[in-house]
Amino acid sequence: MAKFLLVLIPACLVVAIAILSVQNATPVSLQFLAFRSVVLPFGLWLGVGLAAGMLGTSALLTLFAGR
């Protein structure tokens, strides 16, 4: 059951991001302090954030798995 949930939860997130990216095709530019990013669709920014979070979490889990 746990393995099923490990597949189901990311799959639901990917589907939700896909739906949001289709509905939110408006180009936006992110601004952090004095830095401004390139203009990309909002759904793409959501996907990049989701991918970065998943990769970061898996990297941290791999580093600290032996403890």
C-alpha positions in Angstrom: 0.0 0.0 0.0 2.8 2.4 0.8 4.4 1.9 -2.6 1.1 2.6 -4.2 0.9 5.9 -2.4 4.5 6.8 -3.4 3.4 6.6 -7.0 -0.1 8.0 -6.6 0.7 11.2 -4.8 3.3 12.5 -7.4 1.0 11.3 -10.2 -1.8 13.5 -8.8 0.5 16.4 -8.5 1.7 16.1 -12.1 -1.9 15.9 -13.3 -2.8 19.0 -11.2 0.1 20.9 -12.6 -0.8 19.9 -16.1 -4.4 21.1 -15.7 -3.2 24.4 -14.1 -0.7 25.0 -16.8 -3.3 24.6 -19.5 -5.7 27.0 -17.7 -3.0 29.5 -16.8 -1.1 30.3 -20.0 -0.6 33.9 -19.1 3.1 34.9 -19.2 4.5 36.1 -15.9 7.9 37.3 -14.7 9.1 36.5 -11.2 10.9 39.1 -9.2 13.1 38.4 -6.2 14.7 41.5 -4.6 16.3 43.3 -7.5 16.4 40.3 -9.9 13.8 39.7 -12.5 13.3 36.4 -14.4 12.4 35.8 -18.0 8.8 35.9 -19.0 7.3 32.3 -19.0 3.8 30.9 -18.6 2.6 30.5 -15.1 2.0 26.8 -15.5 5.6 26.3 -16.5 6.8 28.1 -13.4 4.6 25.8 -11.3 6.1 22.7 -13.1 9.6 24.0 -12.5 8.9 24.5 -8.8 7.3 21.1 -8.5 10.3 19.4 -10.2 12.8 21.3 -8.1 11.0 20.3 -4.9 10.8 16.7 -5.9 14.5 16.6 -6.9 15.6 18.4 -3.7 13.6 16.1 -1.5 14.9 13.0 -3.2 18.5 14.3 -2.9 18.0 15.0 0.8 16.4 11.6 1.5 19.3 9.9 -0.3 21.9 11.9 1.7 20.3 11.2 5.0 19.0 7.6 4.4 21.9 5.9 6.2 21.2 7.7 9.5 
